[in-house]
Amino acid sequence: MTKQEKVTFVIDTLNKIYPQIPVPLDHKDPYTLLIAVLLSAQSTDVRVNQITPILFEIADNPYDMVKLSVEEIREIIKPVGLSPMKAKGIHGLSEMLIEKHNGIVPASFEALESFPAVGHKTASVVMSQAFNIPAFPVDTHIHRLMYRWGFTNGKNVVQTEKDAKRLFPKDLWNTLHLQIIWYGRQYSPARGWDLEKDIITKTIGRKSVIKEYLKKVKK
């Protein structure tokens, strides 16, 4: 298969498995999505979805959020991990939203990335899922699968994002990045990976990855 045929195979397979794709983090607007994505760093979507209803019951907009102290926010979000940094970030970005953007989340990479605790990946998720602006946020699942499929050298997420954007049609980015995340979790995880169930890697995967997998299985 040529590289382009492999890309087409991935797109077709993912569309068959995930004709409808849910956004993993529960939210109701750009602000609640921004907070949920910030909380998800080095945590799980399941855990974040357990905590955000408690937080959003008290404060689901920047004006109510700044009424809470950093310590009060930290106490609520503690179960998601990295709570001191995340609480500071949530309070700080809520203040900035009020001061600079009239309390409204801006649809701009530059503005989003100027907020405390908001990096490129968080900004990309918000742009993609809240504003439907083409973006390709790369998480650990996408990084792993792009390497397994031979679509990137896997050196870092910046390179992986560039390669994904180069290979996949722009109008599919927003759907595809979610499909790949779900596929990675269900069929191609880092641990407990069963190649037999992973139809994409089994069909187009990097030879060295498959060889390494088979070597481990035989042990």
N, C-alpha and C positions, 0 to 999 in steps of 0.2 A: 504493500500500500504506500502511496505517496503521502507526504505530510498533509496535503490538502484533503486527501481521501480519509486520512485518520481523523482530521478535524471534523469532517462531515459525519463520519461514523459516531464520534462522540456526541455531536449535537443531536443526531437522529435518535441515538440510544437514550440519551437523557430526556428527550421530548416524549419518548414512549413510556419511560418509567415515571416521569413527573410532568404530566400534561398541565396540571395545576400545581403551583409551588407556593407554599405558605412562607411568610416572613417569620423566621424563628423567634424573634423577640416581640413580645406583646407591647403594643403602643397604640395611641389614638391620634397623635399629631407629630409634627417634626420635633417639638421640644421633648416629648416623652420618649421618642425614638432616640434622640441624641443622648439622653440620660441613660437609657437602657443599654445602648452600645458602649458608652463609657464604662458602665458597670460590668459589662461582659468581658473586659480585658482580663486574661488569665483566670477566667471563671467559666461556668457553663450556662448555656441559655436557660436550661431548666431551673437552675438556682436563681438566676436573674429574674425569671418570670414568677418566682415565688416571692421575691422581695419587692419588686416594683409596685404591685398593688398596695402594699403597706405604705410605701413612700408616697405614691401618687394620691392616696386617700387624704394625706395631709397636705401635700404640695405637688400639683401637677402642672405648674406654670412658674416662670422665674420670679414673679412678684411674691408668691407664697413661699417659694423656696428660700429666698433671702431673709424671710422672717425667722427661719430656723438658723440655729448656730451651726458651725462646722461640726461641733461635737454631737449635736442632736442628729444631724444627717449621718454621721459616722456610726452612731449607735444603731440606727435602722438598717444600714447597708452592710454591717459587719460580716454577715454570713457569706457575702460574695467574695471576700478577700480584698487585700490592698486598700482597706477602708480609709485609712488616714489620707492617702493621696487622692483617692476618688472623691471623698467628702469635700476636700479642699477644692478640687476641680469643679465639682457640681456647684458649690457655693460661688466660686470665682466666675465661672462662665455665666451663671444666672445674673450676677451683678453686671457683667459686661454686656449681656443681652439687653438689660434695662437701660444702661448708660449709652450704649452705642447703636442699638437696633430697635428701640421702642418695645423691647420684650419679645420680638419676633425672630425666630431662627432664620438667618440669611441663607439663601440658596447660592452660596459661593464657597469654593474650596479655600480661597485665601482667607476669608473672614472666619470660616469654621476652624481652620488650622491655627488661627491666632488665639483661640480660646485655651485656657489652661486645661491640661489633661486630654486634649483632643489632638490626635495625630492624623496622619494621612489616611489610615485605614478607617478610623471612625468617621472622618469627614466624607470618605467615599461611600460608606454605607448610608449615611444620611442623604447625600446627594442622590444616590441611586434609589433608595427605598422611600424616602419622604418626598422627593421632588422629581423623581423619574428622569433624572439627568444621567446619561450614560457614564458608568464608572465600573471599575472592576476591583473591588476590595479583595485583597488576598489574605486569607487566614491560613492557619496551619493545614487545614484539609486541602485547600486549593494548592498550596505550596507543595504538599506531598504528592498529590495526584498529577499535577503538571509535570513533576519530575518522573513519576512512575510511567507516565504516558510518553515520555521522551519529548515533551514540548518545551522544556527549559532545562538549563544545567543545574538548577536547584541551589545556586550559590546564596541567593538572598531574595527576600520577598519583593524588593524593588525590581530586580531583574525578572522575576516571575510575572509581576504585573505587566511589565513592558511586553514580555513574550505573549501573554494572554491577549493583550490588546492588539498586538500585531496579527495574531492567528485567527481570532474570533471576530465575526462581523459586529460592528459597533451597536447595531440595533438589537443585538441579542445579549449584550453584556449584563444588563440588569437581571435578566432571567437566568442566564447561564451560571453566573457566580453562585446564585442560590442553589441551582440544581447540582452543581459540583459539590457544594458543602453537604447537602443531603446525601448525595451518592457516597461521598467519602465516609460519612458517619455510618451509613448502612451497609455498604459493600466493600469499602476499601480503607478500613481503619488502620491506624499505626500499629495497634496491638490486636492480637486475635484475628489477624487477616486471613481469610480463606480465598485463595486465588480462584477456586472453582466457582465461587459465587460472584466474583468480580469480573463480569463479562467484558468490560472495557479494557482493563489491564491485561486480561487473558488474551484478548484479540490483538491489541496494538501496543502493549506495554514494552518498555525498554528491555532489551534482551538481558542486560546485566542484572536488572531488578528481578526478573523472572528466574534467572539462573540462581541468584542468591536465595530466593524464596524456596526453590526446589531443594537446594542444598540443605537448608534448615529443616525442611519437612522430612527429609530422608534420615536425619540424625536420630 
